[in-house]
Structure formats: structure tokens, C-alpha cells
Amino acid sequence: MTKKRKQFQISLYIIIPFISSGVALLWVLLTDRVITSMRSSYESPWTFFGWEVAVFVMTYLLSLLVTWLMLEPVSKFIKQAESMPVYPRTPSEKEDPKPLDNIAHYSKVFEQVASILSKVEARELFPGMIGQSMVMRGIFTQILKVARTDSTVLISGESGTGKELVAASLYEHSFRRGKPFIKLNCVAIPEGLLESELFGHEKGAFTGATAQKIGKFELADGGTIFLDEIGDMPLATQAKLLRVLQEKEFERVGGSQTIRVDVRFIAATNKNLIEMVKQGTFREDLYYRLNVFAVSLPALRERKEDIPLLAAHFLERMAGGQVKLTAEALQVLTAYAWPGNVRELQNTLERAAVLTDSGAIEPQLLALQISSDVPPQVLQNQDSALARSIDERLDEVERGLIIEALSRSGGVQVKAAEILGINQRSLWHRIKKLGIDVDSLKHQQKM
């Protein structure tokens, strides 16, 4: 058997300063010898000048060699990354491909590659959750951080934002995967039966209890329980739930035997629990027990860049790719505020897919409510949009997204770039290309 050779790794932070210092020390020693030789042989002053020139040239060439050795792999990576079809390029970048300098160029490419990798990671790790916007990638990061712990998670967000999908993702990425995952919608169970559903009951505990029933907590023992719409839970039941959260024990309705369980809690609500605590309709101690790790889901209107992805996903699932969305219809969908969020978008597309005869969803097939709530200038441009190229139509959609982000950020481009999930330099190029007046937006915010 051949012995494995030991490999030693030296950090570039050590080797590059070491080479530079070694070269400098070498020149100092050689210069000292040259000066001593000149003094003893009375050489011409031009001899020392020639030595200085030689030192400069040799140092420059050596530095150039070291720089080339270090940056050559990086340059190859940059060229390969930019040659890939998936690498994003804006029209302005195609017209003027030269960056200001190498460092800015490298930084821009690394940012784009990191963004692409994070999108790929999101698709691989969260196939059931559609979204590549910056805010959604932040949600995915939160899920991965807390999933492999037993911390209680409180998911908040408007109806239709995907709270149940987040709960399922937390379970799928947890150490309790493969063990029970019990779901209970608190608002769907009548108040008189909710305790029985949660804790179970003994035979004869109340009228109609003809047999013993195992509750959701017992069924979830060793696994995870998801309590949806917990803001609608009655105060009396909240007090009993608090005990389970604290002590991990309870009694069945009508029973006296204490039952201990090992359960991971996930709760969700579309209500403002803090306001409910102030109003006395939700227990403060229970709120703080639930709010160990909070995940706040954004409304669809706060991540409109995900609408094309969501629409394509729903149409593929509904019609197997047989129905497509026209650019004009996509423009209408993007301009709409979506109070019902993703669920409303899904229902709207399903209805339009059923109504279309041509396999293409036009704006007139969308729900009347959506068309009436879209800004008039969007609908007025539909006829003229047919004569425009696809680049012009996409520019219109892009302009709307950028203006909305700038409005939300008060005209601050750094914040707007974060909302859109792109870097500031790319946003600056897009603003310049589309002719967006940022100063007027700032002025409108101040009025």
C-alpha cells in the first residue's frame, strides 16, 4: 500500500506578505553590497541609478507574476460564469460590457453567482414554496436555522401567504421528520369541542362521549404539532395550552390521569397577537411562550417579483403547460395588490385557465375585481402593447417593480435594491436605462 503524502496548506494571507517581505529584504541586502562595492571601487553615480532601475523592473515583474498566479484561476472562473446562459445580463450591460475596473467586475460577478446559487438552493430545499425574491430567501434561511431545534415557532402573516407550507418545511427539515406531524385549525373546530380535539376525552366525560378519544397532543407525541389560526383559540383553552407548553403534560377531558408528551410546537396566525394581548383577548404569557422564534411572511404585494414564477408554477400544475400567460395579462397581475395573496392568485389563474379557448390567458379573462383595481394607465396600454416588442413590454413591468420598490424605500436606492433582490450597481443601470426620475419619487414621499 502506498502511503498518503502529507499536505500542508498555507493561507494566502501568510504566503503573499511573506513573499513581499522576502523580496524587500533581498533587495535591501543586495543594495547594501552594491553601495559597499561602489565606495571601494569609486564607481560612477550612474551605476547606482542603473541598479535602482533594475531593482524597480525586477520587483515589478515579480509582483506581476505573483498577481497573475493568484488571479488567473479567478479570471477563468469569471469568464466561465459569464458564458453560462443562466448568468443574468441587462440590456445596458450588453451594450456596455466593460466594467469600471477589475475589482468592481469581480465583485459584481461574485454577487450574481451567489444569487444564482441561493436561488438553486431554494428550489432544491423548498420545492413546495415558490419564490426567489430576497425576502423569501431570507425566510428560507430562517427556516433552516430553526428547523433542527426544538424551539417553538410562531408564523405570522396575512391569509393566503403560505403559513402551512412554512410549517411543513420546518417539519421536513427537522430531526423529528418521519415522526407524527399533526395539524389542527383552531378556527375550524367548534369552541365546545376544541379541548376534546386537543387533549382527548374519557368515556362519559360529556353527553355523546360514548368512548375514550385520543387527543392531538397524544397523537403528536415524539413529533410535531401545528396549531393554525391560534389567535381564534378561546381564552379558557389558552390557559390549558399554556400548561402543555410549560410542563409538557395534561389530562384528558373528564380524566384525572396526567399524560406527559414530547412535542415540538408550531403555531400560526393571521391576526396581530400583540394587539389582542392589549385588548385582553389573548393571554400575554401564552404569547411569549409561543413567540420564541418568529417567522413573519410577506404579503404577495411585497414580493411582486415572485408573481411570474408563481403563475408559471400554478399553470403548469393546472394545465400541464398547455395554458400560457400573455405579457399583457402578466402586467395586470403584477400591478394588482392581491389582498388574498398567493391563494387569490392561484384561484384567479385557475378560473382563467378554465375560461380560455386559445391556450393563452388574456387580461379580459382575469377576474373583474382585479381589472378594476389595476391602475388605469396599465389597462389603457393593453391595445398599444400588442404592437410593442417583448423587450418593451418587459421593460414596462420592470419599471413598475422598480418604481414600487423606490416608493417603499423612500427613494433610497440601497434599500430598494435589497427589496428587489439585486445589487445597487445593477439597480442604478436599470434606473438609467428606463429613465426613472428618482428625485421626483423622493419629493412625492415628502409631500
C-alpha positions in Angstrom: 0.0 0.0 0.0 1.2 3.5 -0.8 1.5 5.9 2.0 -0.5 9.0 1.7 1.6 12.1 1.4 1.0 14.8 4.0 -0.3 18.0 2.5 0.3 21.3 4.1 -2.0 24.2 3.4 -0.7 27.8 3.8 -3.1 30.7 3.8 -2.7 33.4 1.1 -2.7 35.9 4.0 0.6 34.4 5.0 2.3 33.5 1.8 1.8 36.7 -0.1 3.1 39.1 2.7 6.0 36.6 3.2 7.0 36.7 -0.4 6.8 40.5 -0.5 8.8 40.8 2.7 11.4 38.3 1.5 11.8 40.2 -1.8 12.2 43.5 0.0 14.8 42.0 2.4 16.7 40.6 -0.6 16.9 43.9 -2.3 18.0 45.6 0.9 20.9 43.2 1.4 21.9 43.4 -2.3 21.7 47.2 -2.3 24.0 47.3 0.8 26.5 45.1 -1.1 26.3 47.3 -4.2 26.8 50.5 -2.1 29.8 49.0 -0.3 31.3 47.9 -3.7 30.8 51.3 -5.2 32.6 53.0 -2.3 35.6 50.8 -2.6 35.9 51.0 -6.4 34.8 54.6 -6.9 32.1 53.7 -9.4 30.2 56.3 -11.4 26.9 57.6 -9.7 25.1 56.3 -12.9 26.0 52.8 -11.8 23.8 53.1 -8.7 21.0 54.7 -10.8 21.1 51.7 -13.1 20.9 49.4 -10.0 17.8 51.3 -8.9 16.1 50.9 -12.3 17.0 47.2 -12.2 15.5 46.8 -8.8 12.3 48.5 -9.8 11.9 46.4 -13.0 12.6 43.1 -11.2 10.2 44.0 -8.4 7.5 45.0 -10.9 7.9 41.8 -12.9 8.0 39.6 -9.8 4.8 41.3 -8.4 3.2 40.9 -11.8 4.0 37.2 -11.8 2.6 36.7 -8.2 -0.6 38.7 -9.1 -1.1 36.6 -12.3 -0.7 33.3 -10.4 -3.2 34.4 -7.8 -5.8 35.9 -10.2 -5.6 33.5 -13.1 -8.0 31.0 -11.5 -10.3 33.8 -10.6 -10.3 35.2 -14.1 -11.1 31.7 -15.6 -14.0 31.4 -13.1 -15.3 34.8 -14.1 -15.2 34.0 -17.8 -16.9 30.6 -17.3 -19.6 32.2 -15.2 -20.3 35.0 -17.6 -20.5 32.5 -20.5 -23.3 30.5 -18.9 -26.8 31.1 -20.2 -28.2 31.3 -16.7 -25.9 34.3 -15.9 -28.2 37.4 -15.9 -27.4 40.4 -18.1 -29.4 43.5 -18.6 -29.6 45.2 -22.0 -27.5 48.1 -20.7 -24.7 45.7 -19.7 -24.8 44.1 -23.2 -24.4 47.4 -24.8 -21.6 48.5 -22.5 -20.0 45.3 -21.2 -16.8 46.9 -19.9 -16.8 47.4 -16.1 -15.1 50.3 -14.4 -12.3 48.2 -13.0 -11.4 44.6 -12.3 -12.3 44.7 -8.6 -15.8 46.1 -9.4 -16.2 43.5 -12.2 -15.2 40.6 -9.9 -17.4 41.8 -7.1 -20.4 42.1 -9.4 -19.9 38.6 -10.9 -19.5 37.0 -7.4 -22.7 38.7 -6.2 -24.6 37.3 -9.3 -23.2 33.8 -8.8 -24.1 33.9 -5.1 -27.6 35.0 -6.0 -27.9 32.2 -8.6 -26.7 29.6 -6.1 -29.1 30.8 -3.4 -32.0 30.5 -5.9 -30.9 27.0 -6.8 -30.7 26.1 -3.2 -34.2 27.5 -2.5 -35.6 25.3 -5.3 -33.8 22.2 -4.1 -34.5 22.6 -0.4 -38.0 24.1 -0.6 -39.7 22.6 -3.7 -43.2 23.3 -2.3 -42.5 27.0 -1.7 -42.2 29.1 -4.8 -40.2 32.3 -4.5 -36.7 33.7 -5.4 -37.1 37.2 -4.1 -34.7 38.4 -1.4 -37.4 38.5 1.2 -38.3 34.9 0.5 -34.7 33.7 0.6 -34.5 35.3 4.0 -37.5 33.3 5.1 -35.8 30.1 3.8 -32.7 30.9 5.8 -34.8 31.4 8.9 -36.5 28.0 8.4 -33.1 26.2 8.0 -31.7 27.8 11.2 -34.6 27.0 13.5 -35.8 23.7 11.9 -33.2 21.5 13.6 -34.0 22.8 17.0 -37.0 22.1 19.3 -37.8 25.8 19.7 -41.4 26.8 19.4 -42.1 28.8 16.2 -44.8 31.4 15.7 -45.6 32.0 12.0 -47.5 35.2 11.2 -48.8 36.6 8.0 -52.0 37.5 6.1 -54.3 34.8 4.9 -53.1 33.1 1.8 -49.3 33.8 2.3 -48.4 30.1 2.9 -48.1 29.7 6.6 -49.0 26.0 6.4 -46.3 25.5 3.8 -43.7 27.0 6.2 -44.9 24.7 9.0 -44.5 21.7 6.7 -41.0 22.9 5.7 -40.0 23.3 9.3 -41.1 19.7 9.9 -39.4 18.3 6.8 -36.0 19.8 7.8 -36.3 18.9 11.5 -34.8 16.0 13.4 -38.5 14.9 14.0 -39.1 14.2 10.4 -40.7 10.8 9.9 -42.4 11.1 13.3 -46.0 12.3 13.7 -46.9 15.7 12.2 -50.4 16.7 13.5 -52.2 19.7 12.1 -55.2 21.4 13.7 -57.0 24.5 12.5 -58.3 26.2 15.7 -61.0 28.2 13.9 -62.5 25.1 12.2 -63.3 23.3 15.4 -66.4 24.5 17.5 -65.4 26.0 20.8 -67.1 23.2 22.8 -65.1 20.5 21.0 -61.7 22.1 20.7 -60.4 20.9 24.1 -61.6 17.4 23.3 -59.7 17.6 20.0 -56.5 18.8 21.6 -56.4 16.8 24.9 -58.8 13.9 24.1 -61.6 12.8 26.5 -62.7 9.8 28.6 -65.8 7.8 28.1 -68.8 9.6 29.6 -66.9 12.9 30.1 -69.8 14.7 28.4 -73.0 13.9 26.6 -72.2 11.9 23.5 -68.8 10.8 24.7 -69.5 7.1 24.3 -65.9 6.0 24.0 -62.4 7.2 25.0 -60.8 9.5 22.5 -57.1 10.2 22.0 -56.3 13.9 21.5 -54.0 15.6 19.0 -51.2 16.1 21.6 -51.1 12.3 22.3 -51.1 11.6 18.6 -48.2 14.0 18.1 -46.1 12.5 20.9 -42.4 12.4 19.7 -43.3 14.5 16.7 -44.6 18.0 15.8 -48.0 19.7 16.3 -49.1 22.6 14.1 -51.8 24.8 15.6 -53.1 27.0 12.8 -55.1 30.2 13.4 -54.2 30.1 17.1 -55.5 33.7 17.5 -59.0 32.3 17.4 -58.5 29.9 20.3 -60.8 30.6 23.3 -59.2 32.1 26.5 -60.1 29.0 28.6 -58.4 26.7 26.2 -55.4 29.1 26.0 -54.8 28.6 29.7 -54.7 24.8 29.3 -52.4 25.1 26.3 -50.0 27.2 28.3 -49.6 24.3 30.7 -48.7 21.9 27.9 -46.2 24.3 26.6 -44.6 24.8 30.0 -44.9 21.4 31.6 -45.4 19.1 28.6 -48.3 17.4 30.5 -52.1 17.5 30.6 -55.2 15.4 31.5 -57.9 14.3 29.1 -61.3 15.9 29.4 -63.1 14.1 32.2 -60.0 12.3 33.3 -57.6 12.5 36.2 -54.5 10.7 34.9 -51.6 13.1 33.9 -50.2 12.4 30.5 -46.8 13.5 29.5 -45.8 14.2 25.9 -42.7 15.2 23.9 -44.0 17.5 21.3 -42.5 20.3 19.2 -44.9 23.3 18.8 -45.5 25.3 15.7 -48.3 27.9 15.7 -49.6 30.3 13.0 -51.9 33.3 13.0 -53.1 36.0 10.6 -54.0 38.3 13.5 -52.0 40.8 15.4 -51.5 38.9 18.7 -49.8 41.9 20.4 -53.0 44.0 19.8 -55.1 41.1 21.1 -53.0 40.9 24.2 -53.7 44.6 24.8 -57.4 44.1 24.3 -57.4 41.1 26.6 -58.5 38.6 24.0 -55.2 36.7 24.0 -53.1 35.7 27.0 -49.9 37.6 27.4 -48.0 34.7 29.0 -49.1 32.3 26.2 -47.9 34.8 23.6 -44.4 35.0 25.0 -44.3 31.2 25.3 -45.3 30.9 21.6 -43.1 33.7 20.3 -39.8 32.0 20.9 -38.8 32.2 17.2 -41.0 34.4 15.0 -41.3 34.0 11.2 -43.2 36.8 9.5 -44.4 36.0 6.0 -44.6 38.9 3.5 -47.8 39.7 1.6 -47.7 38.9 -2.2 -47.7 42.7 -2.9 -44.4 42.9 -1.1 -42.7 40.4 -3.3 -44.2 41.0 -6.7 -41.1 39.8 -8.5 -42.2 36.3 -7.5 -45.6 36.6 -9.4 -44.2 35.3 -12.7 -42.7 32.3 -11.0 -45.9 31.6 -9.1 -48.1 32.0 -12.1 -45.9 29.6 -14.2 -45.9 27.1 -11.4 -49.7 27.1 -11.0 -50.4 27.0 -14.7 -48.0 24.1 -15.1 -49.7 22.2 -12.3 -53.3 23.0 -13.5 -52.9 22.6 -17.3 -49.7 20.7 -17.7 -48.1 23.6 -19.6 -50.9 23.8 -22.1 -52.0 27.3 -21.0 -49.7 30.3 -21.1 -49.9 33.8 -19.7 -49.6 36.7 -22.1 -47.3 39.6 -21.4 -50.3 41.9 -21.0 -52.0 39.6 -18.5 -48.8 39.3 -16.5 -48.5 43.1 -16.4 -52.0 43.2 -15.0 -51.2 40.6 -12.4 -48.1 42.4 -11.4 -49.9 45.7 -11.0 -52.7 44.2 -8.7 -52.3 44.5 -4.9 -53.5 40.9 -4.2 -55.3 41.3 -0.8 -55.9 37.5 -0.9 -52.2 36.9 -1.6 -51.0 33.6 -3.2 -54.3 31.8 -2.7 -56.1 34.5 -4.6 -53.6 34.4 -7.4 -54.0 30.6 -7.6 -57.8 30.9 -7.8 -57.6 33.6 -10.4 -55.3 31.7 -12.7 -57.4 28.5 -12.3 -60.6 30.4 -13.3 -58.8 32.0 -16.3 -57.3 28.6 -17.4 -60.8 27.1 -17.5 -62.2 30.1 -19.5 -59.5 30.3 -22.2 -60.2 28.6 -25.5 -56.9 29.5 -27.2 -54.5 28.3 -24.6 -53.4 31.9 -23.8 -54.7 33.9 -20.8 -55.5 37.5 -21.9 -56.3 40.4 -19.5 -60.0 40.2 -20.2 -60.1 36.6 -18.8 -58.9 37.8 -15.4 -61.4 38.5 -12.6 -63.3 41.8 -12.9 -62.2 42.8 -9.4 -58.5 42.5 -10.5 -59.0 44.6 -13.6 -61.0 47.3 -11.7 -58.2 47.6 -9.1 -55.4 47.9 -11.5 -54.2 51.4 -12.3 -56.0 52.8 -15.4 -52.7 53.5 -17.3 -51.9 49.8 -17.2 -55.2 48.8 -18.9 -55.0 51.7 -21.3 -51.7 50.5 -22.6 -53.0 47.0 -23.4 -54.0 47.7 -27.0 -50.8 49.6 -27.8 -48.8 46.8 -26.1 -49.7 44.4 -28.9 -47.7 46.5 -31.3 -44.7 46.6 -29.0 -41.8 44.2 -28.8 -41.5 41.8 -25.9 -38.5 43.8 -24.6 -40.6 46.9 -24.4 -43.3 45.0 -22.5 -40.8 43.5 -20.1 -39.3 47.0 -19.6 -42.7 48.3 -18.6 -43.1 45.5 -16.0 -39.6 46.1 -14.7 -40.2 49.9 -14.5 -43.3 49.3 -12.3 -41.4 47.0 -10.0 -38.5 49.4 -9.6 -40.9 52.4 -9.0 -42.8 50.5 -6.4 -39.6 49.5 -4.6 -38.3 53.1 -4.7 -41.6 54.3 -3.3 -41.5 51.8 -0.4 -37.9 52.7 0.4 -38.5 56.5 0.2 -36.2 56.8 -2.8 -33.2 55.2 -1.1 -31.6 53.1 -3.8 -29.7 50.8 -1.4 -33.0 49.8 0.4 -34.8 49.5 -3.0 -32.1 47.1 -4.3 -32.5 44.9 -1.2 -36.3 44.8 -1.8 -35.8 43.8 -5.4 -33.0 41.3 -4.6 -30.4 42.9 -6.8 -27.2 44.8 -6.2 -27.1 48.6 -6.1 -25.0 48.9 -9.2 -27.5 46.8 -11.2 -30.4 48.9 -9.9 -28.5 52.1 -11.0 -28.1 50.8 -14.5 -31.8 49.8 -14.7 -32.9 53.2 -13.4 -30.7 54.9 -16.0 -31.9 52.6 -18.8 -35.6 53.0 -18.0 -35.4 56.8 -17.4 -36.9 56.7 -13.9 -36.8 60.0 -12.1 -35.7 59.1 -8.5 -35.8 62.7 -7.3 -39.5 63.1 -8.1 -40.3 59.9 -6.2 -38.4 61.3 -3.2 -40.4 64.5 -3.5 -43.7 62.6 -3.6 -42.7 60.7 -0.4 -42.1 64.0 1.4 -45.4 65.5 0.4 
